Amino acid sequence: MKPSMMRLAHGAWRALPRGLRRNALSGVAARLAARPGAAPPLSEGIVVAGDIGGENGLAASARILHEALSAQGLAAEKIPLGLPGVTPKFRGALPETAALLAVVNAPILPAALLRLPRDFLLRRRIIGMWAWELPVVPRSWHHGANFVHEVWTPSPFTAGALEAAAPGRVRVVPYPLAAVALPVAGTRADFGLPEKKLVVLTALNLASSMARKNPLGAIAAFNAAFGARRDFLLLLKISGFEAYPRDLNQIRAAIGNAPNIRLITATLPEARLNGLIAASDIVLSLHRAEGFGLIPATAMLLGRPVVATGWSGNLAFMTEQNSALVGYRLVPAMDDRGVYQIPGARWAEPDIADAAWHLRLLAEESSARAALGAAGQADARRLLGAEPLLAALAANGVQRCAAAASELVA
């Protein structure tokens, strides 16, 4: 197709409503892609597939899962899997006896599988690792359920939603963050942070929906707690902003001329992002919905106290004893991008006054910050280990790879 025709076709595609585009993509791909056969009773190792090199939460979870599996001698390989233009096409060969863990959400999975050889799914156990942020899933998620033998998801909250798409085949497998290395690089001085100020950090990717992540709520809560006091500093670490300049402009407008709010848009590798979390005094997440919450979980493992909305997937590891849970009311999910605008769907509207109260309490009492950080760290280490992952693998008949097992013995 000529470039001019491609631009015209792309423009027409983008003009369609987002929901219609998603349903069309997943529906057509589901009719074209080859479906897996019967699952073998045993598999030798497991291949992790997804946006391995990406900078989003799903990509990070794929890397975490592969590292945890490798440490147990269960990872056969990791491969890119996703849409053209997002992930490269896999052109290698894989062991026929390995299972496949597709860290690719259900609406994308059929189209992603079309990029693999048609016989790839034959005689192979296929498991989908899916994350979603509302109590109900869109229709497009039901298509992907036909291409997996089992669905894993990181929280009971998400499992409840996915059960409608894959009844009887959903298993809760929290991300094994405590079972992998947590690299930390950078100090306050490296990030240009003053030693004597109390630092509150909010970190998010705008590609994950600004309405859902709610940085404007974090700004409002910080302002309500501390006003323009210069002995407090709010850090807003924003990524994925290039495609969403309007969102970034709204954030800048909300910050205004505040002398105690700093916006960071520089790309940080994983170790540096963890270093920024460790250099902060409090981590704040006033999300409206989470499937899991990698940033709060990481903060807890690093011993940082977390103030977060007390609703959705983060309750898989957050309690009133190990976190400062913010009150909320459930409201219709309103998302100008249309991703979460599902009939009947509701999400949390966090109580800004309650969030400000928690921030002030932790700011005034260093001992309270230390105690909450220690409680969160202990619970995160206990709840986010490798045990649920290993149990899920055993239930699916996934055994160690012969080569990896010999290396572990050696």
C-alpha positions in Angstrom: 0.0 0.0 0.0 1.3 3.5 -0.9 2.3 5.7 2.1 -0.5 8.2 1.3 -3.1 5.4 1.3 -1.7 4.0 4.6 -2.0 7.4 6.2 -5.6 7.7 5.0 -6.4 4.2 6.3 -4.8 4.9 9.6 -6.7 8.2 9.9 -10.0 6.5 9.2 -9.1 3.8 11.8 -8.3 6.4 14.5 -11.5 8.2 13.7 -13.5 5.2 15.0 -14.5 5.2 18.7 -11.9 3.6 20.8 -14.2 0.8 22.1 -15.1 -0.1 18.5 -11.5 -0.2 17.5 -10.5 -2.5 20.4 -13.5 -4.9 19.8 -12.8 -5.0 16.1 -9.1 -5.7 16.5 -9.6 -8.5 19.1 -12.6 -10.0 17.3 -11.0 -10.2 13.8 -7.7 -11.5 15.3 -9.6 -14.1 17.3 -11.2 -15.5 14.2 -7.9 -15.7 12.3 -5.5 -16.9 15.0 -4.9 -20.6 15.6 -6.3 -21.8 19.0 -4.3 -24.1 21.3 -5.0 -27.8 21.5 -5.4 -29.8 24.6 -2.8 -28.9 27.3 -0.1 -31.6 27.9 -0.1 -32.9 31.4 3.6 -32.0 31.8 5.8 -29.2 30.5 9.5 -28.7 30.7 10.1 -25.1 31.8 8.1 -22.1 30.8 8.6 -19.4 28.2 7.8 -15.8 29.3 6.4 -13.8 26.4 5.5 -10.1 26.4 6.7 -6.6 25.9 10.0 -7.6 27.6 11.8 -4.3 26.9 8.9 -1.9 27.5 8.6 0.8 30.1 5.1 0.0 31.3 3.8 -2.0 34.3 3.0 -5.1 32.2 6.5 -5.1 30.7 8.0 -4.8 34.2 5.9 -7.6 35.5 7.1 -9.8 32.6 10.7 -9.2 33.6 10.0 -9.8 37.2 8.3 -13.2 36.4 11.2 -14.3 34.1 13.8 -13.4 36.8 11.8 -15.3 39.5 11.4 -18.3 37.2 15.1 -18.3 36.2 16.1 -18.4 39.9 14.1 -21.6 40.3 15.4 -23.3 37.1 12.0 -23.0 35.5 12.5 -20.3 32.8 13.0 -21.9 29.4 13.3 -18.6 27.5 11.9 -15.1 27.2 10.6 -13.7 23.9 8.9 -10.6 22.6 5.2 -10.9 22.1 2.8 -8.1 21.2 1.5 -5.8 18.5 3.6 -4.7 15.5 5.2 -1.4 16.2 5.2 -2.1 19.9 7.3 -5.3 20.2 9.6 -6.9 17.6 8.6 -10.1 15.9 10.0 -13.3 17.4 11.9 -15.3 14.7 13.7 -18.0 16.7 12.8 -21.5 17.8 11.6 -22.7 21.2 11.6 -26.0 22.9 8.4 -27.9 22.0 8.0 -29.2 25.6 7.9 -25.7 27.3 4.8 -24.0 28.4 4.1 -20.4 27.4 3.3 -17.6 29.9 1.8 -14.8 27.8 2.1 -11.5 29.7 -0.1 -9.9 27.1 -3.6 -8.8 28.1 -6.6 -10.6 26.6 -7.7 -8.0 23.9 -4.2 -8.0 22.4 -3.4 -11.7 22.8 -5.1 -13.1 19.6 -3.4 -10.5 17.4 0.0 -11.1 19.1 -0.3 -14.9 18.6 -0.9 -14.3 14.8 2.8 -13.2 14.7 4.0 -16.6 15.8 4.1 -19.8 13.6 0.6 -21.4 13.4 1.8 -24.7 14.9 3.4 -22.9 17.8 0.4 -23.5 20.1 0.0 -27.2 19.3 0.7 -29.5 22.2 1.8 -26.6 24.3 0.2 -25.4 27.6 -0.7 -21.7 27.3 -1.2 -19.5 30.3 -2.2 -15.8 30.2 -0.9 -13.4 32.8 -3.5 -10.6 32.8 -4.0 -7.4 34.8 -7.1 -5.2 34.7 -8.2 -2.3 36.9 -12.1 -2.4 37.2 -14.6 -4.9 38.7 -15.9 -5.7 35.1 -14.0 -6.4 31.9 -14.8 -5.1 28.4 -16.3 -7.5 25.8 -12.9 -7.5 24.0 -11.4 -9.5 26.9 -13.6 -12.5 26.3 -11.9 -13.1 22.9 -8.5 -13.8 24.5 -9.9 -16.4 26.9 -10.2 -18.8 24.0 -6.4 -18.9 23.6 -5.3 -19.9 27.1 -5.7 -22.9 29.2 -5.5 -20.9 32.4 -5.5 -17.2 33.4 -3.2 -15.9 36.1 -3.8 -12.5 37.6 -2.0 -10.6 40.4 -4.8 -9.8 42.8 -8.2 -11.2 44.1 -9.7 -7.9 42.9 -8.7 -8.6 39.3 -9.6 -12.3 39.5 -13.2 -11.4 40.3 -13.4 -9.4 37.1 -11.7 -11.9 34.9 -13.8 -14.8 36.1 -16.6 -13.6 33.8 -14.2 -14.0 30.8 -12.7 -17.3 31.8 -15.0 -19.0 34.3 -13.3 -21.6 36.5 -9.8 -20.9 34.9 -8.6 -17.9 36.9 -5.8 -18.2 39.5 -4.4 -15.4 41.7 -0.6 -15.3 41.3 0.8 -12.1 42.9 3.9 -10.7 41.2 6.9 -12.2 43.0 8.6 -8.9 43.7 10.2 -10.2 46.9 11.8 -13.1 45.1 13.9 -11.1 42.7 16.7 -8.6 43.1 15.6 -5.0 43.7 18.4 -2.8 42.3 18.7 0.6 43.9 20.9 3.4 42.5 21.1 7.0 43.5 20.9 9.1 46.7 19.2 12.3 47.6 22.2 14.3 46.4 22.2 12.4 43.1 18.6 13.5 42.5 19.2 17.0 43.7 16.9 16.6 46.7 17.5 18.6 49.9 18.4 16.5 52.9 16.2 18.4 55.4 13.0 18.5 53.5 10.3 15.8 53.8 9.8 14.4 50.3 6.5 12.9 49.1 6.7 10.9 45.8 4.0 10.2 43.3 5.1 8.1 40.2 3.1 7.2 37.2 3.0 6.5 33.5 0.5 8.6 31.6 0.0 5.8 29.1 -1.7 3.9 32.0 -4.5 6.6 32.0 -4.1 9.9 33.9 -7.8 9.6 35.0 -7.0 6.3 36.7 -3.6 7.2 38.2 -5.0 10.6 39.4 -1.9 12.8 39.8 -4.2 15.8 40.1 -5.6 14.2 43.2 -2.1 13.8 44.6 -1.4 17.5 44.0 -4.6 18.5 45.7 -3.9 16.3 48.7 -0.4 17.7 49.1 -1.6 21.2 48.8 -4.3 20.5 51.4 -1.8 19.0 53.8 1.1 21.5 53.5 0.1 24.5 51.4 3.2 26.4 50.1 5.4 25.3 53.0 9.0 25.0 51.7 10.0 22.3 54.2 7.9 19.8 52.3 8.4 18.7 48.7 6.1 16.8 46.3 7.9 15.0 43.5 5.8 14.0 40.5 7.7 11.4 38.4 5.9 11.3 35.1 6.7 9.0 32.2 4.9 8.2 29.0 4.0 11.9 28.5 5.2 12.2 24.9 1.9 10.8 23.5 -0.2 12.8 26.0 0.8 16.5 25.9 -2.7 17.6 27.0 -2.4 15.5 30.1 1.1 16.9 30.9 -0.3 20.5 30.4 -3.1 19.8 32.9 -0.5 18.6 35.4 1.6 21.7 34.9 -1.4 23.9 35.3 -2.4 22.2 38.6 1.2 22.7 39.9 1.1 26.4 38.9 3.8 28.4 40.7 3.9 26.1 43.7 7.4 26.5 45.2 7.3 23.0 46.8 6.2 20.8 43.9 8.7 19.4 41.4 8.0 17.6 38.1 10.4 15.0 36.8 10.0 13.8 33.2 13.4 12.3 32.7 13.5 8.6 31.8 14.9 6.6 34.7 16.2 3.0 34.4 14.7 0.6 37.0 17.5 1.0 39.5 17.3 4.8 39.4 13.5 4.8 39.8 13.9 2.5 42.8 16.6 4.8 44.1 14.2 7.8 43.8 11.6 5.8 45.8 14.1 4.9 48.5 15.2 8.6 48.7 11.7 9.7 49.4 10.0 9.8 52.9 6.5 8.9 51.8 5.0 7.4 48.6 1.6 8.6 47.6 -0.8 6.8 45.2 -4.3 8.3 45.0 -5.3 6.0 42.2 -8.9 5.5 41.2 -8.3 1.8 40.4 -5.3 -0.6 40.3 -4.9 -4.1 39.1 -2.0 -4.6 41.5 0.2 -1.5 42.1 3.9 -2.1 41.4 5.0 1.3 42.7 3.3 0.9 46.1 4.6 -2.7 46.4 8.1 -1.7 45.5 8.0 1.2 48.0 6.9 -1.2 50.7 9.7 -3.6 50.0 12.1 -0.7 50.2 10.7 0.2 53.6 8.9 3.4 52.6 5.5 4.2 54.1 2.7 4.3 51.5 -0.4 6.5 51.5 -2.8 5.0 49.0 -6.5 4.7 48.0 -8.0 1.8 50.0 -9.6 0.1 47.1 -8.8 -2.3 44.2 -5.9 -4.6 43.5 -3.4 -3.0 45.9 -5.4 -4.5 48.8 -3.7 -7.8 47.8 -0.8 -6.7 49.9 -1.9 -3.4 51.7 -3.9 -3.3 54.9 -4.7 -0.7 57.5 -1.8 -2.1 59.6 0.9 -1.8 57.0 -0.2 1.2 55.0 -2.1 4.5 55.3 -5.3 3.6 53.4 -7.3 6.6 52.2 -11.1 6.6 52.3 -13.1 6.8 49.1 -16.5 6.7 47.5 -17.4 4.6 44.4 -18.4 6.7 41.4 -19.0 5.9 37.7 -15.7 5.4 35.9 -15.2 8.4 33.7 -12.2 8.2 31.3 -11.9 10.6 28.4 -9.8 8.1 26.5 -12.6 5.6 26.7 -10.5 2.7 28.0 -12.3 2.5 31.3 -15.7 3.9 30.2 -17.7 0.7 30.5 -21.4 0.7 31.2 -22.0 0.1 34.9 -18.3 0.3 35.8 -17.4 2.1 39.0 -14.1 3.1 40.5 -12.9 5.0 43.6 -12.9 8.7 44.1 -10.3 9.1 47.0 -11.1 11.5 49.8 -8.6 14.3 49.5 -9.1 15.6 53.0 -8.5 12.1 54.4 -5.3 11.8 52.3 -4.1 15.1 53.6 -4.7 14.0 57.2 -2.6 10.9 56.6 0.2 12.9 55.0 0.3 15.4 57.9 0.3 12.6 60.5 3.2 10.8 58.9 5.0 14.1 58.3 4.8 15.1 62.0 5.9 11.8 63.4 9.1 10.3 62.1 8.5 7.3 64.4 5.1 6.7 62.7 6.8 6.7 59.3 9.4 4.3 60.5 6.9 1.9 62.0 4.6 1.9 59.0 7.5 1.4 56.6 8.8 -1.5 58.7 5.3 -3.1 58.8 4.8 -2.7 55.1 8.2 -4.2 54.3 7.6 -7.2 56.5 4.2 -7.9 54.9 5.4 -7.3 51.4 8.3 -9.8 51.9 5.8 -12.3 53.2 3.0 -11.9 50.7 5.0 -11.2 47.5 7.4 -14.2 47.5 7.8 -17.0 45.0 5.5 -19.5 46.7 2.2 -18.6 44.9 4.0 -18.7 41.5 5.6 -22.1 42.3 2.3 -23.5 43.4 0.6 -22.3 40.2 3.4 -23.9 38.1 3.1 -27.2 39.9 -0.7 -27.2 39.4 -0.1 -26.8 35.7 2.5 -29.6 35.5 5.4 -27.3 34.7 8.7 -28.9 35.8 12.3 -27.6 35.8 14.2 -27.4 32.5 16.8 -30.2 32.3 19.6 -27.7 31.5 18.6 -25.3 34.2 18.2 -28.0 36.8 21.8 -29.3 36.1 23.1 -25.8 36.5 21.4 -25.4 39.8 22.8 -28.7 41.0 26.3 -27.7 39.8 
